[in-house]
Amino acid sequence: MQLLGIIISLLGGGVLALIVGRQSAAASRWLSLVSLAVASVFYASLWFDTTDPQATSLWLLHMDWPWIARFGIHLLLVTDGLSLVLIGLTLVLGYVALLSAWHEINHRCGLFYLNFLFTLAGVVGVFSALDLFLFFVFWEVMLVPMFLIIAIWGHEGRRYAATKFFIYTQASSLLMLAAMVGLVLLNLQQTEVWSFSWFTLTQTDTSGSLGMWLMLGFYLAFLVKLPGLPVHNWLPDAHTQAPTPGSILLAGILLKTGAYGLLRFVWPLFPDAASSFAPMAMGLGVFSVLYAAKLAFAQNDLKRLIAYTSISHMGFVSLGIFAWNHLGLQGTVMQMVGHGLSSAGLFAIAGLLQQRLHTRDLDKMGGLWGQMPKLAALSMLFAVAALGLPGLANFIGEFMVLVGVFQVAPWAASMAALGMILAPVYALIIMQKGFFGTAASTQTAGTSNVLDLNTSELLMLGVLVVGLVLLGFWPNLIFTITVAPVEYLMHLGKGG
């Protein structure tokens, strides 16, 4: 019941936050924190109830209740080491986003926290649902509240950005739904049994041209969410216009649902089609790494720059998945976690700077190191984490991905390695324009003194720093948990 407890506590907390928010904004904030805390207790119970979280058992939790029995649809919630890690990342970044929203969100607070907690609940459901219909329901529960967060609490161009986000994600969701129905009907034709269960559908024969078309439906839906070129265009606008907590959720968690979908569904359900398509997918991954890094150089808007770096780093995730070997997949998981922590930190920094300076324009910043040394030092740490500094989680992930890719496609690894050379350039742009040089920014912003980080802000960013350093020096904290599911997915993806 732990997974159900996590989801219900988040959904219930959202509804209660909306109700009490009509009377007190502070009460809705505290109630949201309590809801997250209750979800964390269920998560801790899930962790400690497993006989061995270090992956001696593949499936750590399995809940299966009939729902729409006529069509073989079940409430099928399952957890393995991969889901366990990603749900943990979701809850950690939920706290970070909540702290960032504490003082930034000052109107319609109850409605905001409803959407905030519903987004988290949807993500947890996506990471644990192995009935495809239930997965699609959670996918929508995750996306619609994020659309509202951008549209209502975003910045000056929020409606345009939210509309673009909605069009891209909903169009791709409908494509995924059509592919799901096609796969279920194909299984029905072969077995004469209705089933939306992932376990059943992985046994379906998806070889042939129909399997390729169905695989492409899933692939494009997850590529939009990843995002990867050429369907990435929604992300820079969404990140730029979203409020800080929305950007943290987008970069830290929601992008990982696309990567998770590629891992969990594309290869295991369509091994032949995915293997045939892998060279093309890896080429798109390389293109994402290099082209998005180039676009980052040209940005003056800090949030937009960070958004393009996210596209570049998620290109490594796509490469690792379509290498489909042990090193590539383990590196992919580490890259997902490391990028989640570092990108959340960078967007939190961008939000804190915008609150203090009332601008995101790097050309209007400068000289902030002397005025905000704590914020500047943490900005440097998150910047070097994003570029892959050894000793931090991102380096482990990117290095393992490149080694894994080199084993199957040396050309792709060699070209993608250029991304690790380009990354320091945009990291230096952030530091040089924002924190060094003359202190003209504060005059532009209309303030002569800018405040450094307070205690709650230090706590928010400190959690991310600890995670990056801990996983950078002890990556086996992740690898020992995910080794069994990775090996099982590899077995399925090779037609096992």
Helices and strands as residue ranges (DSSP letters): H 2-21, H 25-49, E 59-68, G 69-71, E 73-80, H 81-104, H 109-128, H 132-153, H 158-191, H 198-201, H 209-225, H 234-241, H 244-249, I 250-254, H 255-261, I 262-266, H 267-269, H 271-297, H 302-323, H 326-357, G 362-364, H 368-371, H 373-386, H 393-408, H 410-416, H 418-435, H 440-444, H 455-473, H 476-493
